[in-house]
Amino acid sequence: MATLRDILDAAALGVFPPADGRTVVVPQPSPRDAGVLSFTAHAVVFTDEDPAWVHDALRTLDLDPLSAATSPRFLTALMDRTGRACEVVDALLVAGPLSGEPPLALKEIEDPAHSRVAYARVRRDDVRAWSAGGGVLVLGRGVAGRLEVSVEVDERVRHRGLGRLLVTAARHLAGEPLWAQVSPGNARSVRAFQAAGYRAVGAEALLL
């Protein structure tokens, strides 16, 4: 059976699971990371819980199989089962690396107590962060060891394209596919990532 990392690596190349309405269960890639990844008409639940329980829960809830795994009812059942919490269902985006220098000057943040760095270290490993003109760019190893990016832009410098420049810069720093989890309601952030060449591959709910 394919691992979660196998599935992610394939999706980064544009190769997706079959749109067959199925939900498959794979082991957690680490004790920290459990959740649900939803592609077009196909879902992947990554958990160390019994796969039979997952499938029984989906059948018992009698949900639309095309969206069952990310439905509030199933996520609530999974949280109750695992004792974990789920903050939001994010859009999952990916982009390939870019050669050359980043489009803006970056200064690496060395302070481990920096708020954005401390936040990222709860969810990622090997975290590095940079500042640039009122914005912060963070890279780290997240789910299944994939390289993930997040950014933050100060209110005083918003609407100037800094977010797009930061997420573009991240592609120049990465030597591999770069992943981002973005709340669908954060339209400003979604637009910035799309303008920088990131493409949507699915949705993801992480259980913390």
C-alpha positions as CSV (number, residue, x, y, z in Angstrom):
1,M,0.0,0.0,0.0
2,A,1.2,3.5,-0.8
3,T,2.3,5.7,2.1
4,L,1.0,9.2,2.7
5,R,4.3,10.5,1.5
6,D,3.9,8.5,-1.7
7,I,0.5,10.0,-2.3
8,L,1.8,13.5,-1.7
9,D,4.8,13.1,-3.9
10,A,2.6,11.9,-6.7
11,A,0.1,14.8,-6.3
12,A,3.0,17.3,-6.4
13,L,3.7,15.9,-9.9
14,G,0.0,16.1,-10.9
15,V,-0.7,12.4,-10.5
16,F,-3.8,12.0,-8.3
17,P,-5.6,9.0,-6.8
18,P,-8.5,7.7,-8.9
19,A,-11.8,9.7,-8.6
20,D,-13.6,6.6,-7.4
21,G,-15.5,7.8,-4.4
22,R,-13.4,5.7,-2.0
23,T,-11.8,6.6,1.3
24,V,-8.5,4.8,2.1
25,V,-6.8,4.6,5.4
26,V,-3.0,4.8,5.7
27,P,-0.8,4.9,8.9
28,Q,0.2,8.2,10.4
29,P,3.6,9.4,9.1
30,S,4.5,10.4,12.7
31,P,2.9,10.5,16.2
32,R,2.3,14.3,15.7
33,D,0.4,14.2,12.4
34,A,-3.0,12.6,11.9
35,G,-5.9,13.9,9.7
36,V,-7.7,13.7,6.4
37,L,-6.6,14.6,2.9
38,S,-9.3,15.0,0.3
39,F,-8.8,14.9,-3.4
40,T,-11.4,15.0,-6.2
41,A,-13.8,12.1,-5.3
42,H,-11.1,10.3,-3.2
43,A,-10.1,10.7,0.4
44,V,-7.1,9.6,2.5
45,V,-7.4,9.3,6.3
46,F,-4.0,9.1,7.9
47,T,-4.4,7.7,11.4
48,D,-3.1,4.8,13.5
49,E,-6.7,4.0,14.5
50,D,-8.2,0.7,13.2
51,P,-9.1,1.1,9.5
52,A,-12.2,-1.0,10.1
53,W,-13.4,1.7,12.6
54,V,-12.9,4.4,10.0
55,H,-15.0,2.6,7.4
56,D,-17.7,1.6,9.9
57,A,-18.0,5.2,11.1
58,L,-18.4,6.5,7.5
59,R,-21.0,3.9,6.8
60,T,-22.9,4.6,10.1
61,L,-23.0,8.3,9.4
62,D,-24.6,7.7,6.0
63,L,-22.8,10.6,4.3
64,D,-22.2,11.5,0.7
65,P,-19.1,9.4,-0.1
66,L,-17.6,12.2,-2.2
67,S,-17.3,14.5,0.8
68,A,-17.8,12.2,3.8
69,A,-14.2,12.2,5.2
70,T,-14.1,16.0,5.6
71,S,-17.6,16.4,6.8
72,P,-18.1,17.9,10.3
73,R,-19.8,14.8,11.5
74,F,-17.0,12.4,10.6
75,L,-14.3,14.8,11.8
76,T,-16.1,15.1,15.1
77,A,-16.3,11.3,15.4
78,L,-12.6,11.0,14.6
79,M,-11.7,13.7,17.1
80,D,-13.7,11.9,19.8
81,R,-12.0,8.6,18.9
82,T,-8.5,10.0,19.0
83,G,-8.8,12.7,21.6
84,R,-7.4,15.2,19.1
85,A,-8.6,18.6,17.9
86,C,-9.2,19.9,14.4
87,E,-8.9,23.7,13.8
88,V,-10.1,24.0,10.2
89,V,-10.3,22.3,6.8
90,D,-7.6,24.0,4.7
91,A,-7.0,24.2,1.0
92,L,-3.8,22.3,0.2
93,L,-1.6,24.0,-2.4
94,V,1.7,23.0,-4.0
95,A,4.4,24.6,-6.2
96,G,7.7,23.5,-7.6
97,P,11.0,25.1,-6.8
98,L,12.4,28.0,-8.8
99,S,16.0,28.7,-9.7
100,G,17.9,32.0,-9.1
101,E,17.7,34.6,-6.4
102,P,14.5,35.4,-4.5
103,P,12.7,38.6,-5.7
104,L,13.3,40.5,-2.5
105,A,16.0,40.8,0.2
106,L,15.5,38.4,3.1
107,K,17.0,38.5,6.6
108,E,17.0,35.2,8.5
109,I,15.4,35.3,11.9
110,E,17.7,33.7,14.5
111,D,15.4,34.3,17.5
112,P,13.7,31.0,18.4
113,A,11.2,32.9,20.6
114,H,9.9,34.9,17.7
115,S,6.1,34.4,17.7
116,R,5.9,33.1,14.1
117,V,8.8,30.7,14.6
118,A,7.5,29.4,17.9
119,Y,4.0,28.8,16.3
120,A,5.6,26.9,13.4
121,R,7.7,24.7,15.7
122,V,4.6,23.2,17.2
123,R,3.5,21.9,13.8
124,R,6.8,21.5,11.9
125,D,10.4,20.4,12.2
126,D,13.6,22.0,10.9
127,V,11.9,25.4,11.0
128,R,13.7,28.4,9.4
129,A,12.3,32.0,9.1
130,W,13.1,35.2,7.3
131,S,11.9,38.8,7.5
132,A,11.5,41.2,4.7
133,G,9.9,44.7,4.7
134,G,7.2,44.0,7.3
135,G,6.6,40.4,6.3
136,V,7.8,37.0,7.7
137,L,8.4,33.9,5.7
138,V,8.6,30.5,7.4
139,L,9.7,27.1,6.0
140,G,9.6,23.8,7.8
141,R,9.0,20.1,7.5
142,G,5.4,19.3,8.2
143,V,3.1,16.4,7.3
144,A,5.0,13.3,6.1
145,G,8.2,15.4,6.0
146,R,7.0,17.6,3.2
147,L,8.4,21.1,3.0
148,E,5.7,23.6,4.0
149,V,5.6,27.4,3.7
150,S,3.6,30.0,5.7
151,V,3.8,33.8,5.6
152,E,2.6,36.8,7.7
153,V,2.3,40.4,6.5
154,D,1.9,43.3,8.8
155,E,-1.3,45.3,8.4
156,R,0.6,48.5,7.7
157,V,2.2,47.1,4.5
158,R,-0.7,45.0,3.1
159,H,-2.2,45.5,-0.4
160,R,1.3,46.1,-1.8
161,G,2.0,42.6,-3.2
162,L,4.4,41.6,-0.3
163,G,2.6,38.4,0.4
164,R,2.9,37.3,-3.3
165,L,6.7,38.2,-3.2
166,L,7.2,36.2,0.0
167,V,5.6,33.0,-1.2
168,T,7.5,33.4,-4.5
169,A,10.7,33.8,-2.6
170,A,10.0,30.6,-0.8
171,R,10.0,28.8,-4.1
172,H,13.6,30.1,-4.7
173,L,14.7,28.8,-1.3
174,A,13.2,25.3,-1.8
175,G,14.9,22.6,-3.8
176,E,11.8,20.4,-3.9
177,P,7.9,20.8,-4.1
178,L,6.7,23.3,-1.6
179,W,3.3,22.9,0.2
180,A,1.0,25.4,1.8
181,Q,-2.2,25.0,3.8
182,V,-4.5,28.0,3.4
183,S,-7.9,28.7,4.9
184,P,-10.3,28.9,2.0
185,G,-12.0,31.9,3.6
186,N,-8.7,33.8,3.6
187,A,-9.2,35.0,0.0
188,R,-6.3,37.5,0.1
189,S,-3.9,34.7,1.0
190,V,-5.3,32.3,-1.6
191,R,-4.9,34.9,-4.3
192,A,-1.3,35.6,-3.3
193,F,-0.4,31.9,-3.5
194,Q,-2.1,31.5,-6.8
195,A,-0.4,34.5,-8.3
196,A,2.9,33.0,-7.2
197,G,2.2,29.8,-9.1
198,Y,0.9,27.5,-6.4
199,R,-1.9,25.2,-7.5
200,A,-4.7,23.6,-5.5
201,V,-4.5,19.8,-5.1
202,G,-7.1,19.1,-2.5
203,A,-8.3,19.9,1.1
204,E,-6.7,18.9,4.4
205,A,-7.9,18.6,8.0
206,L,-5.1,18.1,10.5
207,L,-5.9,16.6,13.9
208,L,-3.6,18.2,16.5
